[in-house]
Amino acid sequence: MTALTEYERLEASALWRPEGETQKREVLVSLGDATLVISDFAGTPLAHWSLPAIERINGTNEKKALYSPDPDTDERLEVDDSTLIEGIARIRSALERGRYHPGRLRGMVIGAALAGGVALGVFWLPDALIRQAVSIVPDVTRVEIGAQLLDRMQRLSGRPCVTERSAQALEHLNSRLRAVAGGRLVVVESGVPTTQHLPGRIVLLNRALVEDFDDPAVPAGFALAEMERARQHDPLERLLKQSGLMATLRLLTTGHIDPETLDAHTEDLLTAPPAPIEATDALIARFVAAQVHIAPYAYAVDITGETTLPLIEADAVNVDDTRAVLSDGDWVALQGICGG
C-alpha cells in the first residue's frame, strides 16, 4: 500500500502520558506497518498502538494533534510534528479503506433491495395495476366514466347534436354497425376532428361526417374504424395511463375517478392526435362483418386512394356481401341532426 510504504520509517518526538498518570514524557514515535510504536530515546519500546484504532480527539484544524489508543483509556499522545500527523492520518485512511465493513455491505445489500423495490414500483406496479383495473372494472362503471367524460366535453365541443327524428336514425346506424348490442354513437358539433372513442363503447362523430358526404357508408366507415381503434387502444387503459397510479388505485378502491383527472383527460382527448389503427386486416374484417362498403371510407380518408389502396382493393373483393347502411329516410334525418 503506497501510504504504508511512504511512512513506514517515519519517526518524530512527541509527548506521551501513560494510562493512570498525570505527567507527560517526551518519547520517540515511529510508524510500523499497522502500529504506532512509542519508545524512549534509548530505543526501548514503551507502548504499541494499533493504527486503525487510534482516534484523534481534538480538532484537525489545531496545530498539535492529541491521540488516544482506545476510547476507554486516559492514555494520550501529543504530536506537533506535521509530517507525523499527516502520516498517521494517511495510513489510517489507507487501512480503513482496506478493512471489511459488514455494516457497509449490509447497507449496500439493503440499498440494492430498496432500489430494486423502487424500480419495481415505478416501472412494473403501475402497469400491473392498470391491467388489473382494465380487466375487472365492470361495464356499468365504464359507461359511467364515458358519460362523465362526454358531459365534460360539452364545454369545449358543444352539446351533442340531436333531434327527435335523427336520434332514431342514429340508433339504427349504431345497431347496424355493432355485432353486439349496446354502445352509443354521438354526433358532436366541434372539438373532435373526425372521430373519438370513450369508455362505455361511446363513439363520437364530427358533424361533418354526416353533413359533407352523400353516402352513409362514409360516417359508417369512420365509426367502424373508431370501434377498431377502441379495440386496439382500450379507452379506460388510455385514461389510467395518462392519469397515473393514484387514479388507478382510486378507481380500484372506490370505483370512481376524481373530476380533476377527468377534466385533464378530456382536454387531452380533444387535442391529441388519434392513435394509428395497426392492423389493416382486422379493420377490413370489421367492415366485412358489418356488411359495409369500405371504399367510400377509404376515399374519404385519402381522396387519391394511394394510402388506403389495401382497403379499396378489399372492397372490390367483398362488394357482393354488403347491404344498405341506412334507409333513405334515416339518412336524410341523420344529415339534419345538427340542424343544418
GULOVO-778228 format. One line per 5 residues: their letters; for each residue x, y, z of N, C-alpha, C, CB. Coordinates in steps of 0.02 Angstrom, whole numbers, plus 50000, padded with zeros to 5 digits. Glycine has a CB too. Layout:
a) X,Y,Z,X,Y,Z,X,Y,Z,X,Y,Z; ...
This chain:
mtalt) 50043,49941,50000,50000,50000,50000,50044,50061,50000,49952,50001,50061; 50034,50108,49956,50078,50166,49947,50085,50206,50011,50051,50211,49893; 50030,50218,50046,50032,50258,50107,50077,50226,50159,49962,50268,50135; 50074,50160,50168,50116,50125,50216,50189,50128,50196,50093,50052,50223; 50204,50117,50134,50273,50117,50110,50305,50185,50120,50276,50097,50037
eyerl) 50268,50237,50108,50295,50306,50111,50313,50325,50183,50245,50355,50083; 50274,50299,50231,50283,50322,50300,50309,50268,50348,50218,50348,50327; 50332,50211,50321,50348,50155,50366,50409,50169,50410,50359,50093,50326; 50453,50218,50393,50512,50232,50434,50508,50302,50464,50576,50226,50392; 50451,50331,50466,50443,50398,50493,50448,50397,50568,50377,50428,50471
easal) 50488,50441,50595,50496,50448,50667,50494,50522,50686,50562,50415,50691; 50471,50535,50747,50469,50604,50772,50460,50601,50847,50413,50646,50738; 50479,50654,50881,50469,50658,50953,50398,50680,50968,50519,50706,50986; 50374,50661,51027,50306,50679,51048,50303,50676,51124,50253,50632,51016; 50246,50698,51151,50235,50694,51223,50183,50639,51237,50211,50763,51251
wrpeg) 50202,50593,51282,50160,50535,51296,50140,50535,51369,50196,50469,51278; 50076,50525,51383,50052,50518,51452,50025,50448,51460,49999,50572,51470; 50060,50404,51498,50036,50336,51507,49969,50335,51544,50089,50294,51546; 49935,50279,51537,49870,50271,51571,49879,50274,51646,49838,50204,51551; 49836,50312,51680,49836,50318,51752,49886,50368,51779,49849,50252,51783
etqkr) 49924,50402,51736,49973,50452,51758,49952,50521,51736,50044,50435,51731; 49982,50571,51769,49966,50641,51752,50023,50676,51717,49948,50679,51815; 50085,50649,51726,50143,50681,51696,50154,50656,51625,50205,50667,51739; 50174,50702,51582,50191,50684,51513,50265,50669,51507,50170,50741,51465; 50280,50625,51461,50350,50607,51449,50366,50619,51376,50364,50533,51468
evlvs) 50426,50644,51363,50447,50652,51294,50471,50584,51268,50502,50706,51287; 50445,50564,51213,50460,50498,51186,50474,50504,51111,50401,50449,51199; 50495,50448,51083,50506,50443,51011,50450,50400,50982,50577,50412,50995; 50419,50425,50930,50363,50390,50898,50384,50369,50828,50299,50435,50896; 50371,50306,50812,50386,50281,50744,50325,50243,50718,50449,50235,50744
lgdat) 50318,50243,50652,50261,50210,50621,50283,50143,50592,50230,50254,50566; 50245,50090,50609,50256,50024,50580,50205,50010,50525,50254,49970,50633; 50199,49945,50506,50151,49928,50454,50080,49945,50474,50155,49854,50437; 50061,49929,50535,49994,49944,50557,49993,49966,50630,49949,49884,50548; 50053,49983,50655,50057,50003,50726,50097,50067,50733,50089,49947,50768
lvisd) 50085,50101,50787,50124,50159,50807,50163,50138,50869,50078,50222,50822; 50230,50143,50867,50274,50120,50921,50299,50180,50960,50333,50078,50894; 50289,50178,51025,50313,50231,51070,50374,50204,51107,50257,50255,51120; 50431,50238,51100,50494,50214,51130,50527,50272,51168,50542,50186,51076; 50571,50253,51215,50613,50305,51245,50671,50319,51198,50639,50283,51317
fagtp) 50712,50367,51215,50765,50386,51168,50823,50337,51167,50790,50454,51186; 50819,50287,51211,50869,50233,51209,50847,50178,51162,50881,50204,51280; 50785,50184,51135,50760,50134,51088,50718,50080,51120,50816,50104,51053; 50704,50086,51184,50664,50035,51217,50589,50048,51205,50679,50034,51293; 50552,50001,51176,50480,50012,51164,50442,50019,51230,50452,49954,51124
lahws) 50399,50068,51233,50358,50080,51292,50285,50061,51280,50363,50152,51313; 50262,50066,51218,50192,50051,51202,50184,50040,51127,50144,50107,51227; 50136,49999,51109,50118,49988,51039,50043,50006,51031,50132,49914,51017; 50030,50051,50985,49960,50069,50971,49941,50043,50902,49950,50147,50975; 49880,50017,50898,49854,49995,50833,49832,50057,50794,49795,49945,50842
lpaie) 49860,50066,50734,49843,50125,50695,49769,50129,50677,49884,50125,50631; 49736,50073,50658,49664,50079,50643,49622,50100,50703,49638,50014,50616; 49648,50085,50764,49608,50100,50824,49621,50171,50850,49623,50050,50878; 49674,50203,50827,49691,50270,50853,49636,50319,50835,49759,50293,50825; 49620,50363,50882,49572,50417,50870,49604,50483,50887,49508,50406,50911
ringt) 49596,50530,50843,49618,50599,50859,49561,50632,50896,49637,50640,50794; 49574,50656,50957,49520,50679,50999,49516,50755,51004,49528,50650,51068; 49557,50790,50965,49549,50863,50960,49538,50881,50887,49611,50901,50990; 49522,50943,50874,49505,50964,50806,49563,50959,50758,49480,51035,50808; 49548,50942,50696,49600,50934,50646,49630,51001,50624,49572,50898,50585
nekka) 49597,51056,50642,49625,51122,50623,49675,51148,50674,49568,51172,50615; 49684,51111,50730,49733,51132,50781,49802,51107,50761,49714,51105,50851; 49854,51146,50777,49922,51130,50756,49947,51066,50788,49969,51187,50773; 49934,51057,50854,49953,50996,50888,49896,50945,50885,49973,51010,50962; 49914,50883,50874,49864,50830,50871,49867,50789,50935,49875,50784,50810
lyspd) 49809,50775,50964,49804,50736,51026,49769,50670,51010,49764,50776,51081; 49804,50615,51023,49779,50549,51004,49765,50506,51065,49829,50513,50958; 49718,50459,51056,49703,50409,51107,49702,50341,51074,49635,50424,51143; 49729,50288,51107,49730,50222,51076,49663,50184,51085,49785,50180,51105; 49621,50209,51131,49558,50174,51145,49511,50222,51181,49571,50109,51189
pdtde) 49447,50220,51166,49400,50266,51200,49396,50256,51275,49332,50259,51170; 49415,50197,51300,49406,50181,51371,49469,50194,51412,49386,50109,51380; 49519,50226,51383,49581,50239,51420,49596,50313,51421,49640,50200,51389; 49634,50335,51473,49655,50405,51475,49726,50414,51450,49650,50431,51546; 49754,50362,51419,49821,50367,51389,49816,50416,51330,49847,50297,51366
rlevd) 49867,50460,51324,49866,50511,51272,49935,50518,51241,49842,50579,51301; 49933,50541,51178,49994,50556,51142,49985,50623,51107,50012,50499,51090; 50031,50670,51121,50026,50737,51093,50082,50746,51042,50031,50791,51149; 50062,50759,50979,50110,50764,50924,50105,50833,50892,50098,50708,50871; 50162,50865,50882,50162,50929,50847,50201,50927,50782,50189,50983,50892
dstli) 50227,50870,50765,50263,50863,50702,50213,50853,50645,50314,50802,50706; 50208,50901,50598,50157,50899,50546,50165,50839,50499,50159,50963,50505; 50227,50817,50488,50237,50760,50444,50211,50696,50476,50311,50752,50426; 50224,50689,50541,50199,50630,50577,50123,50631,50580,50229,50627,50648; 50094,50690,50592,50021,50696,50595,49990,50675,50528,50001,50768,50613
egiar) 50020,50702,50474,49994,50684,50408,50003,50610,50394,50029,50725,50353; 50060,50581,50415,50073,50510,50404,50022,50466,50440,50142,50492,50426; 50007,50483,50503,49958,50444,50540,49890,50447,50505,49952,50470,50613; 49871,50506,50484,49806,50514,50451,49801,50474,50387,49792,50588,50437; 49854,50477,50346,49852,50443,50282,49855,50367,50289,49909,50467,50237
irsal) 49895,50343,50337,49899,50271,50347,49833,50244,50375,49957,50253,50395; 49803,50280,50423,49739,50257,50449,49685,50257,50394,49716,50303,50508; 49687,50306,50352,49638,50309,50297,49648,50250,50249,49644,50375,50259; 49711,50234,50234,49725,50178,50189,49704,50112,50220,49800,50176,50171; 49717,50104,50285,49697,50042,50319,49621,50036,50323,49727,50039,50389
ergry) 49588,50093,50335,49515,50092,50340,49483,50072,50274,49490,50161,50361; 49510,50095,50217,49482,50076,50153,49490,50002,50139,49515,50115,50097; 49541,49971,50166,49553,49901,50154,49518,49854,50202,49625,49887,50155; 49485,49881,50253,49451,49839,50302,49385,49813,50274,49439,49877,50367; 49364,49756,50302,49298,49729,50286,49246,49766,50326,49295,49652,50300
hpgrl) 49194,49789,50294,49141,49828,50327,49075,49791,50322,49135,49899,50295; 49060,49747,50369,48997,49711,50365,48936,49757,50365,48991,49661,50422; 48939,49811,50402,48884,49857,50402,48875,49891,50335,48893,49909,50455; 48932,49908,50305,48928,49939,50239,48900,49891,50188,48997,49964,50217; 48924,49828,50191,48898,49778,50145,48823,49767,50156,48935,49711,50154
rgmvi) 48804,49764,50219,48733,49757,50234,48694,49817,50207,48722,49749,50309; 48723,49877,50216,48691,49936,50189,48685,49934,50113,48728,49997,50210; 48738,49909,50081,48736,49904,50008,48682,49855,49986,48804,49883,49981; 48677,49798,50022,48626,49748,50004,48557,49777,50014,48635,49684,50046; 48547,49811,50071,48482,49841,50085,48467,49895,50034,48479,49869,50156
gaala) 48518,49935,50018,48509,49988,49968,48490,49960,49900,48571,50029,49962; 48524,49905,49881,48509,49874,49817,48437,49847,49816,48559,49818,49801; 48417,49817,49873,48349,49791,49878,48298,49847,49874,48340,49751,49942; 48312,49902,49909,48267,49958,49906,48263,49988,49836,48288,50012,49955; 48321,49993,49804,48322,50019,49736,48282,49974,49689,48394,50026,49709
ggval) 48290,49908,49699,48251,49862,49659,48177,49869,49672,48273,49791,49672; 48160,49880,49736,48089,49889,49753,48061,49952,49723,48080,49890,49827; 48101,50006,49725,48079,50069,49695,48070,50061,49620,48129,50126,49709; 48119,50028,49588,48114,50017,49516,48052,49975,49499,48177,49983,49488; 48041,49924,49542,47982,49882,49532,47918,49923,49538,47981,49824,49582
gvfwl) 47917,49968,49589,47859,50009,49598,47848,50059,49542,47863,50045,49664; 47904,50087,49517,47899,50138,49466,47882,50108,49398,47964,50177,49460; 47915,50052,49380,47908,50027,49312,47859,49969,49304,47976,50005,49288; 47849,49929,49356,47806,49871,49348,47739,49880,49380,47840,49811,49377; 47737,49907,49441,47675,49910,49479,47620,49951,49444,47688,49939,49546
pdali) 47634,50012,49418,47580,50049,49385,47549,50011,49327,47605,50115,49361; 47590,49983,49284,47563,49946,49226,47523,49885,49249,47619,49924,49179; 47548,49851,49301,47512,49792,49326,47444,49812,49355,47554,49756,49379; 47442,49867,49392,47378,49889,49420,47330,49912,49366,47390,49946,49470; 47357,49945,49315,47314,49967,49259,47284,49907,49224,47354,50010,49209
rqavs) 47326,49856,49211,47300,49795,49179,47246,49763,49223,47356,49746,49165; 47258,49763,49288,47209,49734,49334,47144,49773,49332,47237,49732,49405; 47149,49840,49334,47089,49881,49333,47050,49871,49268,47107,49955,49342; 47085,49871,49212,47053,49864,49147,47016,49797,49142,47104,49869,49090; 47044,49746,49174,47014,49679,49168,46955,49669,49215,47067,49627,49183
ivpdv) 46951,49707,49270,46898,49693,49319,46844,49747,49324,46928,49682,49387; 46858,49807,49298,46808,49860,49303,46746,49839,49263,46836,49928,49278; 46688,49839,49293,46627,49815,49258,46605,49865,49205,46570,49804,49307; 46564,49840,49159,46539,49882,49104,46501,49942,49129,46495,49841,49057; 46464,49934,49184,46423,49989,49209,46468,50047,49231,46379,49966,49267
trvei) 46527,50031,49259,46574,50084,49279,46605,50117,49218,46630,50054,49324; 46620,50077,49167,46646,50106,49104,46595,50155,49074,46663,50050,49054; 46532,50134,49073,46480,50177,49046,46475,50242,49086,46411,50140,49045; 46479,50237,49152,46476,50296,49194,46534,50343,49180,46476,50275,49268; 46595,50315,49174,46653,50357,49160,46647,50389,49091,46718,50316,49165
gaqll) 46624,50351,49042,46615,50378,48975,46565,50435,48974,46593,50324,48927; 46510,50427,49011,46459,50480,49014,46486,50543,49048,46397,50455,49052; 46528,50534,49100,46558,50591,49133,46605,50629,49087,46595,50569,49197; 46645,50591,49048,46690,50623,49000,46651,50660,48946,46737,50571,48968; 46598,50630,48922,46557,50661,48870,46526,50725,48897,46502,50613,48845
drmqr) 46504,50724,48959,46475,50784,48989,46526,50840,48994,46447,50768,49059; 46588,50823,49010,46640,50874,49015,46661,50901,48947,46701,50846,49051; 46655,50859,48896,46673,50880,48828,46627,50935,48802,46672,50821,48781; 46566,50939,48828,46518,50987,48802,46543,51059,48811,46452,50978,48837; 46585,51071,48860,46611,51139,48870,46658,51159,48813,46647,51144,48937
lsgrp) 46689,51110,48781,46737,51125,48728,46709,51110,48658,46800,51086,48739; 46666,51060,48652,46642,51040,48586,46568,51056,48576,46653,50966,48576; 46536,51083,48626,46464,51097,48621,46423,51034,48637,46447,51122,48551; 46358,51044,48646,46315,50988,48663,46309,50941,48603,46245,51013,48684; 46300,50876,48616,46290,50829,48560,46229,50849,48519,46282,50757,48587
cvter) 46235,50839,48454,46179,50855,48410,46124,50802,48417,46202,50860,48335; 46061,50824,48418,46007,50776,48421,45941,50811,48402,46002,50746,48492; 45901,50775,48365,45831,50794,48352,45791,50730,48361,45821,50825,48280; 45726,50737,48365,45684,50678,48376,45692,50626,48321,45610,50698,48382; 45692,50648,48258,45699,50601,48202,45770,50574,48197,45679,50635,48137
saqal) 45819,50618,48206,45888,50597,48197,45911,50549,48252,45934,50657,48194; 45884,50556,48312,45903,50512,48367,45886,50439,48349,45867,50532,48433; 45829,50429,48319,45809,50362,48298,45853,50337,48241,45735,50361,48276; 45870,50381,48194,45913,50361,48139,45983,50343,48164,45918,50417,48087; 46007,50381,48212,46074,50368,48240,46074,50301,48277,46096,50424,48288
ehlns) 46020,50285,48311,46015,50221,48345,46012,50164,48294,45954,50219,48391; 45978,50176,48238,45977,50125,48185,46047,50112,48158,45929,50146,48128; 46086,50166,48149,46154,50159,48125,46197,50122,48176,46185,50228,48109; 46189,50139,48239,46228,50106,48291,46213,50031,48292,46211,50137,48360; 46150,50012,48289,46131,49941,48289,46156,49907,48226,46055,49933,48294
rlrav) 46157,49944,48171,46178,49916,48107,46252,49897,48107,46164,49965,48051; 46292,49935,48143,46365,49926,48140,46393,49879,48193,46398,49992,48146; 46358,49870,48247,46387,49832,48303,46364,49759,48300,46367,49863,48371; 46413,49714,48311,46397,49643,48313,46361,49626,48378,46461,49601,48306; 46374,49665,48430,46343,49654,48496,46303,49716,48513,46396,49637,48551
aggrl) 46244,49708,48541,46202,49765,48558,46235,49808,48612,46134,49742,48581; 46218,49871,48613,46246,49916,48662,46290,49969,48631,46284,49878,48715; 46320,50011,48673,46362,50065,48648,46320,50122,48621,46408,50039,48595; 46355,50176,48603,46320,50235,48577,46360,50267,48522,46307,50285,48634; 46325,50296,48474,46355,50342,48426,46331,50412,48444,46337,50323,48352
vvves) 46376,50460,48447,46359,50528,48466,46389,50575,48414,46385,50545,48538; 46348,50618,48385,46371,50668,48337,46382,50734,48375,46320,50678,48278; 46443,50762,48369,46460,50825,48404,46473,50879,48352,46522,50815,48450; 46462,50941,48373,46469,50998,48327,46542,51014,48312,46435,51059,48355; 46586,51007,48363,46656,51025,48354,46698,50990,48407,46666,51102,48358
gvptt) 46763,51006,48407,46808,50978,48457,46841,50914,48435,46770,50964,48520; 46805,50870,48402,46832,50807,48377,46844,50815,48302,46784,50747,48392; 46906,50809,48277,46919,50819,48206,46878,50772,48161,46993,50808,48192; 46877,50709,48178,46836,50660,48141,46798,50616,48190,46879,50617,48093; 46835,50574,48226,46803,50528,48274,46845,50524,48338,46794,50458,48243
qhlpg) 46814,50498,48390,46847,50485,48453,46807,50432,48490,46854,50550,48496; 46838,50397,48537,46801,50346,48575,46812,50356,48649,46821,50275,48554; 46761,50338,48688,46762,50345,48761,46746,50278,48793,46712,50400,48784; 46763,50270,48856,46742,50209,48891,46666,50201,48887,46764,50211,48965; 46643,50139,48890,46572,50125,48884,46549,50117,48813,46533,50180,48916
rivll) 46598,50106,48766,46583,50094,48695,46548,50153,48663,46540,50031,48687; 46571,50214,48682,46543,50275,48653,46589,50298,48597,46536,50332,48707; 46561,50309,48538,46599,50333,48480,46572,50401,48461,46595,50284,48420; 46616,50451,48458,46598,50518,48438,46613,50529,48364,46634,50570,48481; 46566,50562,48329,46574,50578,48259,46567,50653,48250,46522,50540,48215
nralv) 46614,50684,48214,46606,50754,48197,46548,50763,48148,46672,50782,48168; 46510,50817,48156,46451,50828,48115,46467,50829,48040,46418,50894,48134; 46529,50846,48022,46548,50849,47951,46541,50781,47918,46619,50874,47944; 46549,50728,47957,46545,50661,47927,46474,50644,47903,46568,50609,47978; 46424,50675,47932,46355,50661,47909,46328,50717,47865,46308,50651,47968
edfdd) 46361,50775,47867,46336,50832,47828,46372,50842,47761,46341,50895,47869; 46436,50822,47758,46476,50839,47699,46482,50781,47649,46545,50859,47721; 46450,50726,47661,46455,50669,47616,46385,50646,47596,46494,50610,47648; 46381,50618,47537,46316,50595,47511,46303,50521,47525,46313,50606,47437; 46353,50486,47550,46347,50414,47560,46351,50398,47634,46402,50375,47521
pavpa) 46299,50367,47662,46303,50348,47734,46358,50299,47750,46237,50320,47756; 46387,50268,47698,46443,50222,47710,46504,50260,47736,46461,50185,47646; 46508,50326,47724,46565,50365,47749,46563,50371,47825,46566,50435,47716; 46510,50399,47855,46510,50401,47929,46509,50331,47959,46449,50439,47954; 46478,50283,47924,46479,50214,47949,46550,50188,47950,46434,50168,47906
gfala) 46589,50203,47897,46658,50180,47895,46700,50211,47949,46687,50195,47827; 46692,50276,47960,46731,50309,48013,46712,50280,48081,46719,50385,48011; 46648,50265,48091,46627,50236,48155,46658,50167,48164,46550,50231,48158; 46658,50126,48111,46688,50059,48116,46763,50064,48129,46675,50019,48051; 46796,50111,48097,46868,50120,48108,46882,50140,48180,46897,50173,48060
emera) 46839,50183,48208,46849,50204,48277,46835,50147,48326,46805,50264,48294; 46787,50105,48309,46774,50046,48351,46835,50000,48351,46712,50008,48326; 46867,49993,48293,46927,49952,48290,46984,49984,48329,46949,49941,48217; 46989,50050,48325,47040,50085,48364,47028,50075,48439,47040,50161,48347; 46965,50077,48460,46949,50066,48530,46967,49996,48552,46875,50080,48542
rqhdp) 46959,49948,48507,46979,49879,48524,47054,49874,48533,46956,49830,48470; 47091,49909,48492,47164,49905,48496,47192,49949,48552,47194,49926,48430; 47158,50004,48567,47181,50051,48618,47124,50063,48668,47206,50119,48586; 47119,50020,48717,47064,50023,48765,47058,50093,48795,47073,49970,48820; 46999,50125,48791,46993,50194,48815,47003,50200,48891,46925,50221,48797
lerll) 46984,50149,48929,46996,50152,49002,47070,50146,49017,46956,50097,49038; 47104,50102,48981,47177,50095,48990,47212,50160,48971,47204,50037,48948; 47190,50191,48918,47218,50256,48896,47209,50308,48951,47186,50280,48831; 47151,50311,48981,47136,50358,49034,47182,50347,49094,47063,50353,49056; 47189,50285,49116,47228,50269,49175,47303,50280,49163,47216,50198,49198
kqsgl) 47327,50265,49103,47398,50276,49088,47414,50350,49090,47416,50247,49019; 47369,50392,49067,47381,50463,49069,47374,50490,49140,47332,50500,49023; 47330,50462,49180,47313,50490,49245,47359,50467,49300,47243,50474,49262; 47390,50408,49293,47440,50387,49341,47415,50338,49394,47467,50446,49375; 47461,50322,49439,47450,50269,49489,47393,50285,49537,47513,50257,49528
matlr) 47390,50348,49562,47340,50365,49612,47269,50359,49584,47351,50435,49639; 47261,50380,49521,47195,50374,49491,47175,50301,49483,47193,50409,49422; 47223,50259,49466,47210,50187,49459,47190,50157,49527,47271,50150,49430; 47228,50174,49579,47212,50149,49646,47143,50173,49668,47266,50171,49696; 47128,50236,49654,47062,50262,49674,47006,50226,49638,47058,50338,49659
llttg) 47016,50212,49574,46964,50175,49537,46955,50105,49565,46982,50171,49462; 47011,50072,49582,47006,50004,49608,46974,50001,49677,47076,49972,49611; 46985,50053,49717,46960,50052,49786,46891,50083,49793,47009,50088,49832; 46874,50133,49752,46810,50167,49759,46764,50158,49700,46821,50241,49770; 46791,50138,49643,46750,50131,49583,46738,50196,49547,46685,50100,49600
hidpe) 46775,50250,49567,46765,50315,49537,46832,50348,49521,46724,50361,49584; 46830,50398,49477,46888,50439,49461,46870,50511,49475,46910,50430,49386; 46917,50548,49507,46900,50615,49529,46890,50663,49470,46956,50642,49575; 46851,50715,49479,46834,50761,49424,46895,50794,49392,46788,50814,49449; 46946,50811,49432,47004,50844,49405,47040,50799,49354,47053,50865,49461
tldah) 47044,50735,49369,47075,50687,49324,47035,50682,49259,47082,50618,49357; 46969,50680,49265,46927,50676,49206,46933,50739,49163,46854,50665,49226; 46938,50797,49195,46946,50860,49158,47011,50860,49118,46944,50920,49206; 47065,50838,49150,47130,50837,49116,47128,50788,49056,47186,50817,49165; 47096,50732,49066,47093,50682,49012,47048,50707,48955,47066,50615,49038
tedll) 46995,50743,48971,46952,50770,48919,46990,50817,48873,46892,50807,48951; 47031,50861,48902,47071,50907,48862,47119,50869,48818,47109,50956,48907; 47148,50815,48845,47195,50775,48805,47160,50742,48746,47229,50722,48850; 47099,50717,48758,47062,50684,48704,47048,50730,48646,46997,50656,48731; 47037,50794,48661,47018,50841,48609,47078,50873,48574,46975,50895,48639
tappa) 47138,50860,48600,47198,50890,48570,47247,50839,48542,47233,50933,48620; 47248,50779,48571,47297,50729,48549,47276,50699,48482,47305,50674,48602; 47325,50684,48439,47308,50651,48375,47284,50580,48388,47369,50649,48328; 47240,50553,48346,47214,50485,48357,47269,50433,48350,47157,50470,48308; 47264,50381,48389,47313,50327,48384,47305,50291,48318,47306,50277,48443
pieat) 47359,50268,48288,47352,50232,48224,47316,50166,48232,47421,50220,48193; 47281,50146,48180,47249,50080,48178,47301,50033,48147,47181,50080,48137; 47326,49987,48187,47385,49950,48167,47371,49893,48118,47418,49923,48228; 47315,49861,48124,47303,49800,48084,47251,49813,48030,47281,49742,48130; 47273,49820,47968,47226,49831,47913,47179,49771,47904,47264,49843,47847
dalia) 47205,49711,47913,47164,49651,47906,47106,49651,47956,47206,49587,47916; 47121,49673,48018,47068,49675,48069,47016,49726,48051,47098,49690,48138; 47037,49783,48023,46989,49834,48004,46945,49810,47946,47026,49899,47983; 46976,49778,47897,46938,49750,47841,46887,49699,47866,46984,49718,47789; 46909,49657,47912,46864,49606,47940,46804,49638,47975,46901,49562,47989
rfvaa) 46814,49695,48005,46759,49729,48039,46708,49755,47988,46785,49788,48082; 46732,49782,47931,46686,49804,47878,46648,49745,47849,46726,49841,47823; 46684,49691,47838,46652,49631,47808,46598,49605,47855,46705,49576,47795; 46613,49602,47920,46564,49577,47968,46503,49622,47971,46596,49571,48038; 46513,49687,47963,46457,49734,47966,46422,49742,47898,46480,49802,47989
qvhia) 46452,49712,47846,46424,49716,47778,46418,49788,47755,46356,49681,47775; 46474,49824,47761,46477,49894,47741,46532,49902,47689,46489,49941,47802; 46518,49940,47634,46569,49955,47584,46628,49991,47617,46539,49998,47528; 46689,49972,47598,46750,50003,47627,46773,50062,47585,46806,49951,47632; 46762,50060,47520,46789,50111,47476,46767,50182,47493,46770,50096,47405
pyaya) 46703,50195,47508,46684,50264,47525,46724,50291,47583,46610,50267,47541; 46735,50251,47634,46776,50272,47691,46848,50283,47669,46774,50220,47748; 46875,50237,47629,46945,50242,47607,46958,50305,47568,46965,50180,47565; 46912,50324,47522,46920,50385,47482,46908,50448,47524,46873,50384,47422; 46867,50442,47576,46857,50499,47621,46920,50513,47662,46798,50487,47668
vditg) 46956,50461,47679,47020,50469,47715,47073,50497,47669,47043,50401,47744; 47078,50471,47608,47127,50494,47559,47093,50495,47491,47190,50447,47557; 47078,50554,47467,47040,50561,47404,47076,50530,47345,47026,50634,47390; 47143,50525,47349,47181,50493,47294,47179,50418,47298,47254,50517,47295; 47166,50391,47358,47165,50319,47367,47234,50288,47373,47130,50287,47310
ettlp) 47287,50328,47372,47355,50300,47373,47371,50267,47441,47406,50355,47358; 47354,50300,47494,47372,50273,47560,47321,50222,47585,47378,50329,47610; 47264,50218,47553,47212,50171,47576,47197,50118,47523,47147,50209,47593; 47245,50106,47479,47234,50059,47424,47215,49989,47448,47296,50054,47382; 47246,49961,47502,47225,49895,47526,47151,49892,47544,47267,49875,47586
liead) 47124,49946,47571,47053,49947,47588,47010,49949,47525,47037,50008,47632; 47031,49988,47476,46993,49993,47414,46993,49926,47377,47023,50047,47369; 47050,49893,47376,47055,49827,47343,47013,49776,47380,47127,49804,47338; 47012,49779,47445,46971,49733,47485,46897,49744,47472,46987,49740,47560; 46877,49806,47461,46807,49821,47447,46785,49788,47382,46797,49896,47445
avnvd) 46829,49786,47333,46811,49754,47269,46799,49680,47278,46867,49765,47217; 46833,49649,47324,46825,49577,47336,46760,49563,47372,46884,49549,47376; 46741,49608,47419,46684,49594,47463,46621,49633,47444,46702,49610,47533; 46618,49661,47382,46562,49705,47364,46495,49669,47365,46574,49734,47295; 46495,49604,47349,46431,49567,47347,46403,49552,47416,46441,49503,47310
dtrav) 46444,49562,47468,46422,49544,47536,46399,49605,47575,46478,49510,47573; 46386,49661,47542,46365,49722,47577,46290,49733,47569,46404,49782,47552; 46264,49776,47611,46193,49795,47606,46187,49868,47626,46148,49750,47651; 46131,49898,47615,46121,49969,47629,46135,49984,47702,46050,49990,47610; 46171,50039,47711,46188,50058,47780,46126,50084,47816,46244,50113,47780
lsdgd) 46089,50128,47785,46029,50157,47814,45976,50165,47760,46044,50226,47847; 45915,50169,47781,45862,50186,47734,45869,50259,47713,45791,50173,47764; 45838,50278,47657,45843,50347,47635,45815,50395,47687,45805,50356,47569; 45760,50376,47719,45730,50419,47770,45776,50430,47829,45665,50390,47793; 45808,50376,47852,45854,50382,47908,45915,50424,47890,45876,50312,47932
wvalq) 45939,50416,47828,45998,50454,47807,45982,50528,47803,46024,50428,47740; 45924,50546,47777,45904,50617,47774,45897,50645,47844,45838,50625,47735; 45867,50606,47889,45859,50629,47958,45927,50638,47992,45816,50580,47998; 45973,50593,47978,46039,50596,48010,46078,50656,47985,46078,50531,47996; 46070,50672,47921,46106,50730,47894,46082,50796,47924,46100,50733,47819
gicgg) 46023,50797,47951,45998,50857,47984,46003,50855,48059,45928,50868,47965; 46046,50813,48086,46048,50802,48158,46071,50864,48197,46094,50745,48174; 46113,50905,48165,46136,50966,48199,46098,51028,48177,46211,50977,48186; 46042,51017,48144,46000,51073,48124,46023,51107,48062,45997,51121,48178; 46071,51076,48025,46097,51108,47965,46054,51093,47905,46168,51085,47952
